[in-house]
């Protein structure tokens, strides 16, 4: 009997929420922008999604290709590329959904953040789903120590590019998107805030 862990891997619980609400359906073309070692791809591989992805770490890409060979051997290895998110080579309006899980807060500055976001939006079809989880200041504004611009020291000891509510709402509007859910932020006690940003690209 297949366990839940076998079926879903270590999927982000907030991405799992999108699955159970029917926003990601079998057969969709999905791009994971900054896929890491593929933690969010196990179920997609098993369930007939047309999965593509990029990451700058060659070892991570090799691991995702191996995972695809095991779970979705029909998917070509070339669908998983060693590329930075801000320079993805997928065509315009390519994907039904673009995933960005714990990626955008590694931006060096607002210029790189904007470039990553613009590329993700470019490859997304009109009407497509954009899902992002990223660190923010929301709910712990007084606990973050600014370094420069939008880079902060977090209470967990890390340094991250942090967004706030106004910035995410502004980007949603400027990109031509519509929030599918209100922004939702999880506060990890004395460590960080993680915000879920889910939008639909307007047709």
Buried (B, 14 or more C-beta within 10 A) or exposed (E): EEEEEEEBBEBBEBBBBBBEEEBBEEEBBBBBBBBBBBBBBBBBBBBEBBBBBBBEBEEBBBBBBBBBEEBBEEBEEEBBBEBBBBEBEBEEEBBBBBBBBBBBBBBEEBEBBBBBBEBBBBBBBEEBBBBBBBBBBBEBEEBBEEEEEBBBBBBEEEEBBBBBBEBBEEBBEEBEBEBBBEBBBBBEEEBBBBBBBBBBBEE
